């Protein structure tokens, strides 16, 4: 059977009596390596385990979790590619009307806090079967965390889900180690050594939570719910221990009776391992059961895209990649990427366009510096902020070679770079040549980049380069296209209402947009999600690393005003913009920004 079995009938056709693992996911089943369930399912299948999938199960009771009978080894549970609360609600806490990861884009197919709900239902279905949670929702909620939707600090999802083990980060190696242990007859309660996992223990079992050279004790849950400085200190320790070489074992106590223990991170997959992962025999399509609904919308964005790398050393405050994938960048080989591109070019429906060859940041292909390989990522400084570390030797040579090879494949008309570039890293590459190659071959009219803001105060909170760097890049981009005789444009992304942004900062951004003629295609409101430095700032009003105060626009009224300022040109926003200018003490700007009333 090409796809993993999803129904009892499909399972019966396999001829097996019992699955070893049942994968439960909040997404529809799409057999493509952009979907975690597909990767884990294919990986276990390739190692000889029998695997079945329950995608978007009924969750009002446990019946749907009995679809394949009792799993021999474990339930593996994920909320899906996106945190279920982010998936279900907008930043203004309105329930979303669409779900790109569901058949036909239909909303309402997954519960709020899906990992908790699914885990509890699996426990109800079969007593004694290990339940292992993973994916982005579990990973970013592995310790106590601020929850925007309830506006409070919640416990680790490991406790609320009653799961036996939590896999954080990119879980391929961890899952395989766990599978081998369970298959060898080791009890899940004794699987405590696997890197990239968290488990529960009582205070007695932990000997009263002793700290040593390899273990650090975080503030108690009770303390971080009462003291925001304690919350900041805890989060800072977690971030500083997110590297696989220098990261320690972390213990988070809960009232002196129990604790959550996080083992150090699993080392990243190296290039040859990534090649193996992405070369598994995926169907690269959604399961046929969804055809009647028009398929699963999320596949359209990635169907003809190629993941070339993992990890990111960009360090943006609002991004959870550092907390989830880590700063250790690793890239696939050119041969592997080219072979995947050839396979895409041979697919029915391919129209000649590879939509992306990239990763979290497209132009990061290797570790930030040689030091990272031996000693890990620095605990006390970022790679690119406040300026590029002198240890970094920026190079685009390998990436250029890959792009050139892919665009030379028969049937490929154009190869786009859509997953985003760091223009500060690009400008630091002394060899040059990448920008011209990018404009000549890999942009189609518009290049989207993400300066995120123009206020130096806000950019500092975001840990992004100053506007001088963006302006320099913008000018270089203009000159390059002029040299090539191309009319191509730059479209910047901006975030409104980020911590550090007061109304006067939003006004500064609006004036910049007015003066440059940039009209934002879309505006992203800052969304406080678990696992980011910015969310810690939002909740505490402090920078977690310095404990310095940070202004937080935390009312819905101010959020709407800051967003309206970025779209000041829209007639429906006029009244809100006028109100914002009055509140910011800048009423004299109304005519300059808005023009005369008609």
Secondary structure, DSSP 8 states (H G I E B T S, - for coil): --S-B-SHHHHHHHT-SS-SEEEEESS--EESTTSHHHHHHHHHHHTT--EEEEES---SSSGGGGTT---SSEEEEE--SS-HHHHHB-TT--B-SB-TTSBTTBS-SS-TTHHHHHHHHHHHHSTT-EEEEEHHHHHHTSS-EEETTTTEEE--HHHHHT-SEEE-SS-HHHHHHHHHHHHTT--GGG----TTEEEEEETTTTTTT--BTTEEEE--HHHHHH-HHHHHHHHHHHHHT-STTT--EEEEEETTTEEEEE--------HHHHHHHHTS----EE-GGGGGGT-BTHHHHHTTEEE-EE------TT--HHHHT-S--EE--HHHHHHHHHHHHTSTT--SEE-EEESSSTT--S-S-HHHHHH-S-SS--SSSSS--TT-----HHHHHHHHHHHTSTT--EE---S---HHHHHH-TT--HHHHHHHHS-SSEEEEEEE-S-HHHHHHHT---HHHHHHHHHHHHHHHHHHT---EEEEEEEES-TT--HHHHHHHHHHHHHH----S-EEE----TT-HHHHHHHHSB-TTT--B-----SHHHHHHHHHHHTTTSGGGHHHHHHHHHHTT-GGGHHHHH----
